Amino acid sequence: MQQCLSDIPAGTLHGSFGFFSSCDASVGTEELAHMEMIATIVHQLTRDLSMEEIENSGLGPYYIDHTVGIWPQAAGGIPLNACEFQSKGDPITDLFEDLAAEQKARSTYDNILRVVKNMPEIADPIRFLRAREIVHFQRFGEALRAVQEELDAKNFYAFNPVFDEPCMATCDCPDKEKMS
């Protein structure tokens, strides 16, 4: 239960808000729905806890700050903050960030499934959410490939062609003519 309560933001929150700012509002909307599902599971698990159960489960410090309200934080107790959301405005950078967020969420769901494997009322929706993260990862991978195909392969790490001009630096390398 502590694992479920603690790991809401790992990937899912980044995804929900980060995708709104990067490239795909429909994925962001779905990620918010994932967060709602996790929050509902956590609420169902914690709503009838006794003080003894709260203390024995390690939720005492959490309870002091939030009672049994849903307050997203990392498993280490670090609360959600704006550092969870990343957007650079560069399509390749943002797509890699999106890919990473999907993998973070998937691995968090894997960890939750290890803890709740004998609790189908929790494991089944978590399996569903995990499957959606895999689909999102695949879609973002396809988007990354499409973006890379459109960019000049010689230059896409050297500059952002949307904003910058190519670097005209000189060097003593054999492919000097290819760089200009």
Secondary structure, DSSP 4 states (H G I P E B T S, - for coil): -HHHHHTTTTTHHHHHHHHHHTT-HHHHHHHHHHHHHHHHHHHHHHTT--HHHHHHTT-HHHHHHHTTS---B-TTSPBP-GGG----S-HHHHHHHHHHHHHHHHHHHHHHHHHSTT-HHHHHHHHHHHHHHHHHHHHHHHHHHHHHHHS-TTTTTT--TTT-PPP------TTGGGG-
